[in-house]
Amino acid sequence: RNVSSKHADILKKSFDVVNAITCVKAIPPGEVSKGRRTKEEVEDWMASNGCKKDCCLVALGGGVIQDLGGFLASTYMMGIP
């Protein structure tokens, strides 16, 4: 199941309180999302949404999402928080 359907709006509202610009991207759960194709799709999505070196990636979900989020954060633009 996808955690974003229950928790993404709450997280977004928390960032809105401090006037942070937020973009939400839901990734399908499971091992199918743990691959180069998904990483490339998310990187392209981040770039098209104006994510720069000063952006912060929050991975809300289980093991696959945490693995993908950590990998993306360490490699996108040579590393972001």
N, CA, C and O atoms as a GROMACS GRO file, in nm:
protein
  324
    1ARG      N    1   0.084  -0.119   0.000
    1ARG     CA    2   0.000   0.000   0.000
    1ARG      C    3   0.087   0.124   0.000
    1ARG      O    4   0.205   0.117   0.036
    2ASN      N    5   0.031   0.234  -0.039
    2ASN     CA    6   0.108   0.356  -0.055
    2ASN      C    7   0.085   0.449   0.064
    2ASN      O    8  -0.028   0.491   0.090
    3VAL      N    9   0.191   0.482   0.134
    3VAL     CA   10   0.186   0.566   0.254
    3VAL      C   11   0.141   0.708   0.219
    3VAL      O   12   0.076   0.775   0.300
    4SER      N   13   0.174   0.754   0.100
    4SER     CA   14   0.144   0.893   0.064
    4SER      C   15  -0.005   0.924   0.067
    4SER      O   16  -0.044   1.036   0.098
    5SER      N   17  -0.087   0.827   0.036
    5SER     CA   18  -0.232   0.853   0.035
    5SER      C   19  -0.285   0.890   0.172
    5SER      O   20  -0.387   0.958   0.182
    6LYS      N   21  -0.217   0.847   0.277
    6LYS     CA   22  -0.263   0.879   0.413
    6LYS      C   23  -0.185   0.991   0.479
    6LYS      O   24  -0.240   1.063   0.563
    7HIS      N   25  -0.058   1.008   0.443
    7HIS     CA   26   0.027   1.098   0.520
    7HIS      C   27   0.089   1.214   0.444
    7HIS      O   28   0.140   1.307   0.507
    8ALA      N   29   0.088   1.214   0.313
    8ALA     CA   30   0.155   1.319   0.236
    8ALA      C   31   0.094   1.457   0.261
    8ALA      O   32   0.167   1.555   0.273
    9ASP      N   33  -0.038   1.465   0.269
    9ASP     CA   34  -0.102   1.595   0.292
    9ASP      C   35  -0.063   1.654   0.428
    9ASP      O   36  -0.041   1.774   0.439
   10ILE      N   37  -0.055   1.570   0.529
   10ILE     CA   38  -0.017   1.616   0.663
   10ILE      C   39   0.127   1.668   0.660
   10ILE      O   40   0.156   1.773   0.717
   11LEU      N   41   0.215   1.593   0.596
   11LEU     CA   42   0.355   1.635   0.587
   11LEU      C   43   0.367   1.766   0.509
   11LEU      O   44   0.442   1.855   0.550
   12LYS      N   45   0.295   1.777   0.398
   12LYS     CA   46   0.298   1.899   0.317
   12LYS      C   47   0.252   2.019   0.399
   12LYS      O   48   0.313   2.125   0.391
   13LYS      N   49   0.145   2.003   0.476
   13LYS     CA   50   0.095   2.114   0.559
   13LYS      C   51   0.198   2.155   0.663
   13LYS      O   52   0.210   2.273   0.696
   14SER      N   53   0.273   2.060   0.715
   14SER     CA   54   0.379   2.092   0.812
   14SER      C   55   0.487   2.179   0.749
   14SER      O   56   0.537   2.271   0.813
   15PHE      N   57   0.522   2.150   0.625
   15PHE     CA   58   0.621   2.232   0.556
   15PHE      C   59   0.562   2.367   0.516
   15PHE      O   60   0.634   2.467   0.514
   16ASP      N   61   0.433   2.372   0.486
   16ASP     CA   62   0.368   2.498   0.450
   16ASP      C   63   0.374   2.598   0.565
   16ASP      O   64   0.380   2.719   0.541
   17VAL      N   65   0.371   2.550   0.689
   17VAL     CA   66   0.376   2.636   0.807
   17VAL      C   67   0.502   2.722   0.807
   17VAL      O   68   0.500   2.836   0.853
   18VAL      N   69   0.612   2.668   0.755
   18VAL     CA   70   0.737   2.743   0.751
   18VAL      C   71   0.765   2.799   0.611
   18VAL      O   72   0.878   2.833   0.578
   19ASN      N   73   0.659   2.808   0.530
   19ASN     CA   74   0.667   2.864   0.396
   19ASN      C   75   0.765   2.791   0.304
   19ASN      O   76   0.826   2.852   0.217
   20ALA      N   77   0.780   2.661   0.324
   20ALA     CA   78   0.866   2.581   0.236
   20ALA      C   79   0.787   2.544   0.111
   20ALA      O   80   0.669   2.510   0.119
   21ILE      N   81   0.852   2.550  -0.002
   21ILE     CA   82   0.790   2.506  -0.127
   21ILE      C   83   0.799   2.355  -0.130
   21ILE      O   84   0.907   2.298  -0.114
   22THR      N   85   0.686   2.289  -0.152
   22THR     CA   86   0.686   2.143  -0.151
   22THR      C   87   0.628   2.086  -0.280
   22THR      O   88   0.538   2.143  -0.341
   23CYS      N   89   0.683   1.974  -0.319
   23CYS     CA   90   0.633   1.895  -0.431
   23CYS      C   91   0.622   1.752  -0.381
   23CYS      O   92   0.713   1.703  -0.314
   24VAL      N   93   0.513   1.686  -0.412
   24VAL     CA   94   0.493   1.549  -0.366
   24VAL      C   95   0.491   1.454  -0.485
   24VAL      O   96   0.418   1.476  -0.582
   25LYS      N   97   0.572   1.351  -0.476
   25LYS     CA   98   0.579   1.248  -0.580
   25LYS      C   99   0.556   1.114  -0.515
   25LYS      O  100   0.636   1.070  -0.432
   26ALA      N  101   0.448   1.047  -0.550
   26ALA     CA  102   0.419   0.913  -0.497
   26ALA      C  103   0.486   0.809  -0.586
   26ALA      O  104   0.479   0.816  -0.709
   27ILE      N  105   0.550   0.715  -0.523
   27ILE     CA  106   0.619   0.606  -0.591
   27ILE      C  107   0.545   0.476  -0.558
   27ILE      O  108   0.510   0.454  -0.442
   28PRO      N  109   0.521   0.392  -0.656
   28PRO     CA  110   0.455   0.264  -0.627
   28PRO      C  111   0.536   0.183  -0.526
   28PRO      O  112   0.659   0.176  -0.536
   29PRO      N  113   0.470   0.123  -0.428
   29PRO     CA  114   0.543   0.044  -0.329
   29PRO      C  115   0.595  -0.086  -0.388
   29PRO      O  116   0.545  -0.135  -0.489
   30GLY      N  117   0.696  -0.141  -0.323
   30GLY     CA  118   0.746  -0.272  -0.362
   30GLY      C  119   0.876  -0.268  -0.439
   30GLY      O  120   0.923  -0.163  -0.482
   31GLU      N  121   0.932  -0.386  -0.455
   31GLU     CA  122   1.063  -0.402  -0.519
   31GLU      C  123   1.066  -0.349  -0.662
   31GLU      O  124   1.173  -0.312  -0.711
   32VAL      N  125   0.951  -0.346  -0.729
   32VAL     CA  126   0.946  -0.297  -0.867
   32VAL      C  127   0.996  -0.152  -0.877
   32VAL      O  128   1.045  -0.111  -0.982
   33SER      N  129   0.984  -0.076  -0.769
   33SER     CA  130   1.026   0.064  -0.770
   33SER      C  131   1.173   0.082  -0.733
   33SER      O  132   1.224   0.194  -0.736
   34LYS      N  133   1.240  -0.025  -0.700
   34LYS     CA  134   1.379  -0.017  -0.656
   34LYS      C  135   1.471  -0.049  -0.773
   34LYS      O  136   1.531  -0.156  -0.781
   35GLY      N  137   1.480   0.047  -0.863
   35GLY     CA  138   1.563   0.024  -0.981
   35GLY      C  139   1.605   0.152  -1.049
   35GLY      O  140   1.561   0.261  -1.012
   36ARG      N  141   1.689   0.137  -1.148
   36ARG     CA  142   1.742   0.253  -1.221
   36ARG      C  143   1.635   0.331  -1.295
   36ARG      O  144   1.642   0.453  -1.305
   37ARG      N  145   1.536   0.261  -1.347
   37ARG     CA  146   1.430   0.330  -1.421
   37ARG      C  147   1.353   0.425  -1.329
   37ARG      O  148   1.327   0.540  -1.366
   38THR      N  149   1.316   0.378  -1.211
   38THR     CA  150   1.243   0.464  -1.116
   38THR      C  151   1.330   0.580  -1.072
   38THR      O  152   1.283   0.693  -1.062
   39LYS      N  153   1.457   0.552  -1.045
   39LYS     CA  154   1.550   0.659  -1.005
   39LYS      C  155   1.556   0.766  -1.113
   39LYS      O  156   1.550   0.885  -1.083
   40GLU      N  157   1.569   0.724  -1.237
   40GLU     CA  158   1.575   0.819  -1.349
   40GLU      C  159   1.445   0.900  -1.359
   40GLU      O  160   1.450   1.021  -1.380
   41GLU      N  161   1.331   0.833  -1.345
   41GLU     CA  162   1.202   0.903  -1.352
   41GLU      C  163   1.190   1.007  -1.242
   41GLU      O  164   1.142   1.118  -1.266
   42VAL      N  165   1.232   0.972  -1.120
   42VAL     CA  166   1.223   1.066  -1.008
   42VAL      C  167   1.321   1.182  -1.028
   42VAL      O  168   1.286   1.297  -1.002
   43GLU      N  169   1.442   1.153  -1.074
   43GLU     CA  170   1.539   1.260  -1.100
   43GLU      C  171   1.486   1.356  -1.207
   43GLU      O  172   1.499   1.478  -1.192
   44ASP      N  173   1.428   1.303  -1.312
   44ASP     CA  174   1.370   1.389  -1.416
   44ASP      C  175   1.257   1.472  -1.360
   44ASP      O  176   1.244   1.591  -1.392
   45TRP      N  177   1.173   1.410  -1.275
   45TRP     CA  178   1.062   1.482  -1.213
   45TRP      C  179   1.115   1.593  -1.122
   45TRP      O  180   1.063   1.705  -1.124
   46MET      N  181   1.219   1.562  -1.044
   46MET     CA  182   1.277   1.664  -0.956
   46MET      C  183   1.332   1.781  -1.037
   46MET      O  184   1.309   1.897  -1.003
   47ALA      N  185   1.404   1.751  -1.144
   47ALA     CA  186   1.461   1.857  -1.228
   47ALA      C  187   1.351   1.942  -1.291
   47ALA      O  188   1.363   2.064  -1.297
   48SER      N  189   1.245   1.878  -1.339
   48SER     CA  190   1.136   1.953  -1.402
   48SER      C  191   1.056   2.036  -1.302
   48SER      O  192   0.986   2.129  -1.341
   49ASN      N  193   1.067   2.003  -1.174
   49ASN     CA  194   1.000   2.081  -1.069
   49ASN      C  195   1.094   2.182  -1.004
   49ASN      O  196   1.059   2.243  -0.903
   50GLY      N  197   1.211   2.201  -1.062
   50GLY     CA  198   1.302   2.305  -1.017
   50GLY      C  199   1.383   2.271  -0.893
   50GLY      O  200   1.435   2.361  -0.827
   51CYS      N  201   1.396   2.144  -0.861
   51CYS     CA  202   1.476   2.105  -0.745
   51CYS      C  203   1.623   2.131  -0.774
   51CYS      O  204   1.679   2.082  -0.872
   52LYS      N  205   1.683   2.209  -0.687
   52LYS     CA  206   1.824   2.244  -0.701
   52LYS      C  207   1.902   2.187  -0.584
   52LYS      O  208   1.849   2.106  -0.507
   53LYS      N  209   2.025   2.227  -0.571
   53LYS     CA  210   2.114   2.178  -0.466
   53LYS      C  211   2.061   2.211  -0.326
   53LYS      O  212   2.095   2.142  -0.229
   54ASP      N  213   1.980   2.315  -0.314
   54ASP     CA  214   1.930   2.355  -0.182
   54ASP      C  215   1.797   2.289  -0.144
   54ASP      O  216   1.736   2.326  -0.044
   55CYS      N  217   1.751   2.193  -0.223
   55CYS     CA  218   1.626   2.126  -0.190
   55CYS      C  219   1.652   2.015  -0.088
   55CYS      O  220   1.767   1.977  -0.064
   56CYS      N  221   1.547   1.966  -0.031
   56CYS     CA  222   1.555   1.860   0.069
   56CYS      C  223   1.460   1.748   0.026
   56CYS      O  224   1.343   1.773  -0.001
   57LEU      N  225   1.509   1.627   0.021
   57LEU     CA  226   1.428   1.513  -0.017
   57LEU      C  227   1.380   1.441   0.110
   57LEU      O  228   1.461   1.404   0.195
   58VAL      N  229   1.249   1.421   0.121
   58VAL     CA  230   1.192   1.347   0.233
   58VAL      C  231   1.129   1.220   0.176
   58VAL      O  232   1.038   1.227   0.093
   59ALA      N  233   1.177   1.106   0.220
   59ALA     CA  234   1.125   0.977   0.174
   59ALA      C  235   1.031   0.922   0.280
   59ALA      O  236   1.076   0.876   0.385
   60LEU      N  237   0.903   0.928   0.253
   60LEU     CA  238   0.801   0.885   0.348
   60LEU      C  239   0.749   0.749   0.304
   60LEU      O  240   0.672   0.739   0.208
   61GLY      N  241   0.790   0.645   0.374
   61GLY     CA  242   0.747   0.511   0.336
   61GLY      C  243   0.835   0.405   0.398
   61GLY      O  244   0.909   0.431   0.493
   62GLY      N  245   0.826   0.286   0.344
   62GLY     CA  246   0.897   0.172   0.397
   62GLY      C  247   1.035   0.152   0.335
   62GLY      O  248   1.096   0.247   0.285
   63GLY      N  249   1.083   0.028   0.340
   63GLY     CA  250   1.219  -0.003   0.302
   63GLY      C  251   1.260   0.037   0.162
   63GLY      O  252   1.365   0.098   0.144
   64VAL      N  253   1.180   0.003   0.062
   64VAL     CA  254   1.215   0.035  -0.076
   64VAL      C  255   1.220   0.187  -0.094
   64VAL      O  256   1.312   0.239  -0.157
   65ILE      N  257   1.122   0.257  -0.040
   65ILE     CA  258   1.117   0.403  -0.054
   65ILE      C  259   1.236   0.466   0.019
   65ILE      O  260   1.295   0.562  -0.031
   66GLN      N  261   1.270   0.414   0.135
   66GLN     CA  262   1.385   0.467   0.209
   66GLN      C  263   1.515   0.441   0.132
   66GLN      O  264   1.601   0.528   0.125
   67ASP      N  265   1.529   0.322   0.076
   67ASP     CA  266   1.648   0.291  -0.004
   67ASP      C  267   1.659   0.383  -0.126
   67ASP      O  268   1.765   0.439  -0.153
   68LEU      N  269   1.550   0.398  -0.197
   68LEU     CA  270   1.548   0.483  -0.316
   68LEU      C  271   1.573   0.629  -0.277
   68LEU      O  272   1.651   0.698  -0.342
   69GLY      N  273   1.506   0.675  -0.171
   69GLY     CA  274   1.524   0.814  -0.127
   69GLY      C  275   1.667   0.843  -0.086
   69GLY      O  276   1.721   0.948  -0.120
   70GLY      N  277   1.729   0.752  -0.013
   70GLY     CA  278   1.867   0.771   0.028
   70GLY      C  279   1.962   0.774  -0.091
   70GLY      O  280   2.055   0.855  -0.096
   71PHE      N  281   1.938   0.685  -0.186
   71PHE     CA  282   2.022   0.681  -0.306
   71PHE      C  283   2.005   0.808  -0.387
   71PHE      O  284   2.103   0.866  -0.434
   72LEU      N  285   1.880   0.852  -0.404
   72LEU     CA  286   1.855   0.976  -0.478
   72LEU      C  287   1.921   1.096  -0.410
   72LEU      O  288   1.986   1.177  -0.475
   73ALA      N  289   1.904   1.106  -0.279
   73ALA     CA  290   1.961   1.220  -0.206
   73ALA      C  291   2.113   1.223  -0.216
   73ALA      O  292   2.173   1.330  -0.221
   74SER      N  293   2.174   1.107  -0.220
   74SER     CA  294   2.321   1.104  -0.226
   74SER      C  295   2.376   1.127  -0.366
   74SER      O  296   2.494   1.161  -0.381
   75THR      N  297   2.293   1.109  -0.469
   75THR     CA  298   2.345   1.121  -0.605
   75THR      C  299   2.289   1.241  -0.683
   75THR      O  300   2.355   1.289  -0.775
   76TYR      N  301   2.171   1.290  -0.649
   76TYR     CA  302   2.112   1.402  -0.724
   76TYR      C  303   2.196   1.526  -0.702
   76TYR      O  304   2.215   1.570  -0.588
   77MET      N  305   2.244   1.583  -0.808
   77MET     CA  306   2.327   1.704  -0.804
   77MET      C  307   2.446   1.686  -0.710
   77MET      O  308   2.488   1.780  -0.644
   78MET      N  309   2.499   1.565  -0.706
   78MET     CA  310   2.613   1.530  -0.622
   78MET      C  311   2.581   1.538  -0.473
   78MET      O  312   2.671   1.559  -0.391
   79GLY      N  313   2.456   1.522  -0.438
   79GLY     CA  314   2.414   1.513  -0.298
   79GLY      C  315   2.331   1.630  -0.251
   79GLY      O  316   2.368   1.746  -0.267
   80ILE      N  317   2.217   1.597  -0.191
   80ILE     CA  318   2.127   1.696  -0.131
   80ILE      C  319   2.084   1.644   0.006
   80ILE      O  320   2.095   1.525   0.033
   81PRO      N  321   2.034   1.734   0.094
   81PRO     CA  322   1.986   1.687   0.225
   81PRO      C  323   1.861   1.603   0.214
   81PRO      O  324   1.809   1.556   0.316
   0.00000   0.00000   0.00000
